[in-house]
Amino acid sequence: MNLDPVHQENVTDRQICANIFAPLVGYEIGTTEPSSERSLADDWEFNEDGTELTLTLKEGIQFHDGYGELTTTDVEYHFDRILEGSPRAVELNQLNYETLEVEDDYTCTMVFEEPALAVEHQLGTPLGMIPPADAVDDIGENEFASNPVGAGAFEFVEHVPDERTELEAYDDYHVEGLPEADELTFRPIPEDATAASSFDAGEIAVFQVNSSDRLAALEDRDDVKITRTAGLITRFAGFNCQIEPFDDVRVRQALNYAANTQAIREELYPGMAEAPASFTAPDVDYNTDDVPTYEYNPDRAIELLEEAGYGDGFEFTWMVPRVGRFSEPAEVLQSNFLEIGVEANLEIRDSGTYTETIITGTDHDVPMFIHSLSQTPAPDIFLANAFHSENVPPDGGNYWYYDNEDVDTWLEEATTTVDEEERAELFGNIQHAVNEDPPGIWIDHEQFVFAMQDHVSGFEADPQRRMEFERSAFEE
């Protein structure tokens, strides 16, 4: 467990942190819309060229455990810690962050080398979750991870390894009348079946549903509530665009036409997968459905293979991690490809080996892989990381070695302009081009589905998989 927003990385820790820490720019619960009510900042405003973001903190916000009022000293200390050696440093570097200029106790300005409009959304993540500087010093850099102090709706009480993490309501939370609940207990239950059994026994009030069969059973019950949303995440099968025959766009298009992704969604993940129009998830800014699509059409796939000189098909090795959510759709696609004369030999690897090969780029000769990528509400960073030709592994996330000059140009222009109409047009162009010249097959946007006991109210599924309980009530 690591509940220090500067250092924690996994989803579970983030879900707990979202209740302990308040962000500089918060989201309305269950949405990707910034909420001034939930923010530590009372106001935030860019300069004309988008290179400076001035934050005005709310006065009187109190940290837990008597650590006093939030000021710009705490914000400055937070960003200094990040730059000294934190996973968050990559995020600041991607934004071309230069420095934080402090004007007074409640006003500071983030300065960037280039326009950084995406930072507004990033400040709703752990990047913008501010601990009290004094608490980090008192508790110690290493110990703070297991003894966190924030300004969120709940304050940390106790962590028992492999058993529970307990929080209690913070009476001085800056949003009047919240939180609704007196206490929260997070229990780590790795096995889905065990979590489901605990839910059925009434031992837990809310849990994430990861099985379509389980979801179907829960939906038939009158004493259970379901909340769901399409996540900011895309599951896909990716091609290495520098390797024959995947360096030919017609081959990549052919395999898109051959892929029966609708069957994958309906048969493998009914109720838990949303059809993708493009790589970009529905709740991402500037998302558009005005893109080329590939309906299941094996005949058209065969025509394209013949045009590309592969009328007799071809054979290749496809690396797949030993994880059901990837190996199961890969098996369906393997069968689809065989129908058009393409033989995909699945090479199942343990997750560690797969990650080292694909993510860190130790082997550039892997022709095909399957993965999922999380996204943020602002598309600037994740689209540039995934599709700009300079961002190949190990330093970037262009795992498909995609190289499209137009996309490079549009990405550079979209991420450096502050004109909203121009940004919308450019990001639309990028989505259109990446579908027309596809480096992968978009399988789905995974749905985040949560089940609640009937006595729970106020909890909503979130597209970034946060679990925020300040408006939740548990009235048995």
N, C-alpha and C positions, 0 to 999 in steps of 0.2 A: 504493500500500500504506500502511495505517495500522494499526500493531500496538499502539497506545496504547488500552487499554480505555476510557479517558475519551472518546476522540474517534472511534474507528473505528465504521463503520456497516454495511459490506457483509458478506455471508455468508462469503465466502472469508477475509477478515481475521479474522472471528470464529472460524472453524474453526482457524486457526493459533493465535490467542490462547488457545483452550481448552487448548492443550498447553503454553504458556509460563506462563500465570497460573493460580493456584489461587483459587477463589472462597471467600467467607466461608461460604456454605452451598452445598456441592456436591451434584450429583446422582449417583446410582448410574448407571454407564455404560449408555447405551441406554434409560434410563427417565426418568420425571419424579418419581422418589422421592428426597427428600433423603437424603444419605449422610454420616453423621458422619465416616467414615473419610476421605472426600475433601474435607472442609471445613477451612478455616483456623480456624473456630471449633470449640471443643471442646463448647460448649453454647450454645444460644440459646433464650430464653424470653420470652414476652409477659407483661405485667402483666394484671390481670383485665379491664380494659376495652379491651385491644388497642392502646393508644396508645403503648406503649413496648416496645421489643424490646432486651433486654439480651444482649449477645454476650460470651462468655468465650473469648478466643483460646487456641489451643494454645500451650504454652510450648516454645521451642526451634526453631520453624520458621525456617529460614534462607533468605534471598533468594539468588538467583544472583549471580555475580561478586563475592562477598565483601562484599555490602552489609549483612550482619549479620542480626539477628533481627527478625522481624515483631513490632511492638507497636502499641498503639492510636494512637501518633503517626502511623504510616503510614495507618491507617484514617481518622483525622481529616483528614489532608492530602488523601487521595483524595476524600472527599466535598466538601471545600472546593474542590478543582479542578473537580469536576463543577458546583458551583453558580456558579463563576466564568464558565462559558460552554462547556457541553458538551451534546451531544444527550441525554446521560443526565439532564440537569436536568429535562427534561419528565417522565421517569419518577418522579423524586423529588417533583416538584410534584403529579403525579397521586396520589401516596401521601400528600399533605399533610404532607410532611416539614418539621420545624421545625429540629432541631439534633441534634448528637451530643454527648452528655455523657460525658466521660472520667473514670473512677473511678481507674484505675491503669494500669500498662503492659499489662495483659491483659484489662481489663474496661471496656466502654463501652456506652452505651445510646442507641439511635436513638429520638428523640422525634417524635411525629406529632400533628397537631391532632385527627385522628379515628382510629378503629380502622383498622389497616393490616395485616391478616393476610396480604395478598398479598405483602408485602415478603419473606417467607421464600423464596418462589420467585424473586422478582426478584434476590435476592442470589446466585443461581446463574448469573446472566447477567453481561455486562461491568460492570453496575452494582456487583457485588460482587467484581470481580477487582482485587486490591490490589497495586500496585507499591510499591517502597521509595521513601519520600519523598526520601531522599538521592540516589537515582539520577536521579530527575526533575530535581532541582536541578543535579546535576553534569553530566548530559548535555544538559539544556536542554529546555524545553517543546516546541519544534518538532522537535528532533532525536530525542526519545524515541520518536516514532512509528516510526522506522526502526532504532532501537537499543534494543529493549525489554528490560526486566529484570523478572522475576517470581519466583514461588516454586513454579511448576508442575513437572511431571515432566520437561520438556525445557527447555533454555536456548537462547537465540538465538545463532546463529553468524554467519550471513551472509545478505544478501538481494541477489540480482542481478536488477535490473528485467527483467520479461518473460521471465525464465528459471527462477529457482528461489529458494526460501527454505529455508535449512538450519538444523536444530536438532540438538542432541546431548543425550544422556541426562544428567540432573542427578543426581549421585551422592548428594546430601544431600536428596533429595525426602522429604517427611515421611511418605509411605506406604511402610512397610518392604517391601523386595523389588521395588519398582517404580522405574522403568519396565522393561519386558522388553527393549525394543529399545535399541540403542546410538545410533541416529541416525534422523532423519526428514528427508526432502526433499519439499517441496511444490512442484509444478510447475504454473504457470498454463497451461491448455490450453483456450482459449475454445470451440473447435469440437468438438462431440461426436464427430464422425467421426474427428478426429485423436486425441482421447483414447482412443477405442476401438481405433484402430490401434496406438497406443503400448502399450495393455494387451495386445493380441494378440501384440505383439513382445516382451512381458516387460519393457518399459522402466518400467512403473509397476505397483505392487502392488495399489493400491486406487483405484477411481474411482466417481463417482456416475453411474448409468445413467439417461439421460433419454429413451430411445427404447424403445417397446414392442417394435419389431422387433428391436432390439439385445438387449433383455432375453430375448426368446424364444430367440435364437441362443445366448446365454450359458448359459441354463438347460439346454440340450441337451448342454453340455460337462461331462465328468467332472472336468476339471482346473480348474474354476472354482467358487468358493463365492459364494452370493448371501445378503445380509442385507437385510431390508426392514422398514419399520414405517410405519404411517399417521402422516403429519406433523401437527403442530399448525398446520394451515392449511386454509382452506376456499376453494374456487373457486366463484364464483357469478355469476349474472346479476342485476343489481340494478335495481329500479324507482325512479324519483323519485316518491315518494308524495304530493307536493304538486301534481303536474301531471295534468290529465285525460288519459286515463281511469284513470290509475294511482292516483288518489286514492280509487278505489272498490275495496274489498277483494275484491269478487267478481271483478273483472277480474284482479287479481293472483293470486287462487286459480285462475281459469280458465287462465291461462298456465302455472301450475304443473302443472295436470292435462294440459295440452297438451305439456309438455316431456318428451321421452323421454330422460331423463338416464341411464337404464340403457344405452341404445344408445351414448351418448357414452362411458361408462366402458368398455364391452365392445369397442366397435369402434375408438375412437380411442386409448384408453389401457389396453388389456388388461394386467392384472398390475401396473398402476401407479396405480390409483385405487380408493378405498374408498367405498362408498355411504354418504352422510351421512343420519343421522336428523334432525339439526338443524344449525344453524350451528356449534355447539360441537363441537370435535374429540374423538375417543374418549378420549384420555388427559388431558383437562382435568378438573380436580376438579369434582364434582357433575354431570358429564355424565349425561344420561338419554335413554333411547330412548322414554320414555312421552310421546310428542308426536304431534300430527296429522301424517300423511304424505300425499303426493300420488303415487299410482301413475299411470302413464301411462294416461289415460282421455279421449280427445278428445271423446267424447259428453258427458261430464260438463262438460268445458270449454265446449262450445257452450251447454249449458243455463245455465251461470252467466253467459255473455255475454248471453244473451237476458234473463235476470233483471235484468241491469245496464243494459239498453237498448242493447246493442251486438250485436243478433242478426245484423246485416249485416256485422259485423266492423268493423275500423278500420285505419288506416295510421299509422305513426310512424317516426321516424328513430332508429336505435340506434347510438351511438358505440362503436367497438371499436378497441383498439390494434392496431398492425401487429405482432403477436406471435402465433406459431402456437398457443401453449397457450390463447389467448383467442379468436382469430379462427376456429379450427377448430370448437370447440363452438358458437360463435355461429352459424355456418353451418348446423349441425344444427338448432339451435333455430329459426332463421329458417324452415327447411323445416317444422318441426313447427307453428309458428304459422300458416303459410299453409294448413295442413290445416283449420284452424278459421275461416278467413276473415280472419285478422289478417296484415297485410303489414308486415314489419319491414324497412326499408331500411337496410342496413348502411353506416355511414359510417366507413371505415377511416382512422385517424389515426396519425401517428407517435407513439411512446411519450411524447415530451416534451410535445407538444400535448395528448395525452389526459390525462396526469398533471396538467398545469396546469389543465385544464378541470374534471376530476372531483375530484381530490384537493384542490386549493386552492380549488375552488368559484368559479372566475371566471365560470362560466355556469350559472345555476340552472335553465335551461330545457331541459337535456338530459334526455329522458324515460327513457332506459334506458342502461345501461353494463354492462361485464363486468370482473371484477376478482378478486383473491384477497386474503385477509387472514390474516396470521400471528397466532398466539395464544400465550398463556403458560399454564402449568399451573394457575395461579389465575385464575379468570374475571373477577374484580372489574374490572380496568382495561379489558380489551379489550371486554367486553360493554357497559360503561357508555359507552366511547368510541364504539362502533358503533351503539348503539340509544337512548341517552338523548337526548331531544329538544333539549337545550341544546348538544349536541356536534356541531353541523353545521359544515361547512367554512367558513372555512379553519382554524378552531381545533380541530376535532375530526374524527372518522372516521365520522360519521353521514352518509355520502354519499347515502343514500336519503331524507334528510329525513324520517325515520320519527318519528311522534309518537303515542305510545300512553301515556295517563295511567297505566294500571295498571303498564306496564313501567317507567316513570319511578319510580313509587313503590316497586316491588319492588327496583329497582336501588339506590335510595337506602337502603332498609332492609337489603338483603343486604350492602352494602359498609360498613355501620356497626354490624353486630352481630357478636358473637364466639361466639354460640351455634351450634354446628355443625349441629344438627338444623334450626334456623331457616334457616341459610344454604342448606342442601340443599333445603329446601322452596321458598325464594324463588327460587333459581337454577333450580329445576325449573319453577316458575311462569313465569319469564321465557322459558325455552326453549319451553314449551308455547304461550305467547301469541304469540311471534314466528313460530312455525310456523302458528298458526291465522290470524294477521293478517300474512301474509308480505310483507316488503319486497323479497324476492328469490327466486330459484330456486337451491337448493343443488345444485351439480353433483357435487362430490366433495371428499373429503379426499385430497389428493395423497399418494401413497406416496413415501417417500424410499428409494431402492433403490441399494445399493452392490454392486459386483462385486469379488471378491478372488481373487488367485492362490491356488492350492491350498496353497501353503506358508505362507500367512498365517493366524494364529489370534488369537483374543481381541478382534477388532474387531466392533463391533455398530452397526447403523444406529440413529440417534437421532431421536426425534420432533421435536426442535428443530433438527435437521440439524447438530448438532455433530459433529466428527470428532475423537474422543479416542483416543489411541493408547497410553496408559500400560500397558495390559494386552495390547497387541498384540505378537506375535512374528513374525519374518520368517526362517523356517528353510528355506533352499533346499537 
